[in-house]
Amino acid sequence: MSVPKHMRSESPMEFMHNALKLEKEVTELLLRDFGVKDRVRNRIRDAKLDEQSADVLREIENRYCMEPYDKDCIDSIISNATVEARELERYPEWLVDHYREKVLDILDSLMRNIYAANSIYISKENMFTEYGQRRGLWNLAIGNCYQLSAKFDTIRKTFPVDANKYEPYLGRIKKEIALIKGVRSADNRVLTKLVQKATQEGKLFGGCPLSGQQCIIIPFDKEI
């Protein structure tokens, strides 16, 4: 019998799965220009001519016995008024491009740091060096998450978008921060066990290696 989904423990690689989902979802948002395109499309779809203007167009249509193509064009104008040019000018393409580039840079850095940290294995031979390298990269990844969250907060305050639609992205970023902190805690436990074993084998003195490894003193029993 399978375990119910709500009772399953998280995969040790959940931080990677969540990061890949975040990358995909943010990329899709960038393809829609942060939702600005959606807003403009909705304006075009929902905008209506005032009744007086619509009556004038209908009168022209009837008076001049227009061809079917021309009549279709007028009907289209009546039912779907185009958005005013000044609405688009308020949010020029250069600003969208600027924020898109910033978000992509942060997202690329986040994924690089996660992949790099995950590629390092804490071995008993170089436990302190490798632990320090992994932790440094995890810290950088967490910093990237906070940068991405701050950038999204700025974007949704700048562009004419529904701010609530950004909540799922911010929620996934918060989850990624928590997952990475969980991996850091797991690294602490790994290092604790390796230090204890090495001490028992007489390869450490006072918590530091007898070889040339750099020694990092940390409180192993809690997250830093």
C-alpha positions, 0 to 999 in steps of 0.5 A: 500500500502506498503512503498518502501524499500528505504523509510522505517525507520530502525527498533529499533532492527536493531543493533541486526539484523545487529550484527547477520548477521555479526556473521553469515558472519564472521563465514562462513569466518572462515570456509573457513580459512579467504579465504586462502582455496579459494585461494589455491583451485583456484591455484590448479584449474588454475595451468597448467604444462609447455608445455615441462612437459606435452609433457613428460607425454603424451609420457610416456602415449603413450609409455607404453600402460597404463591402462585406470586408469593410463591414467586418472591419467596422464590426471588429472596431465596435466590439474590440476597441484598441488600447490607447497608445499612451497606455503602452508608452507608460511601460516601454520595452526597454524597462521590460528588457531591463528587468528581464535581464536582471531576473535572468542573471539572478536565476542563472546564478541561483541554479549555478550555486545550487548545482555547484554545491550539490556536486561537492561531497563531504569526504573524511579526507577533506571534510572541513574544506569541502564542508566550507565550500558547500556551505559557502555555495548554499549561502550564495544560493539563499542570497540569490533567492532573497534577491529574486524575491526583492526584484519581483516585489519591485516589478509588481509595484512598477508594472500594471499587473495583478500583484496577487499573481506573483504570490505563487512565485514568491511562495516557491522562493520562500520554500527554496530558502527553507529547503536549502537551509534544511540541506545546510543542517544535514551537512552539519550532521554529516560533518559532526559524524565525520569529526566524531569518527576521526577523533575516535580514530586519532586523526583529529586533535582538539577537533582539528585535523592533524593534516594540513586541512583548514579547521572550521569550528562550528556548533554542530548541533544547530543550524547557523 
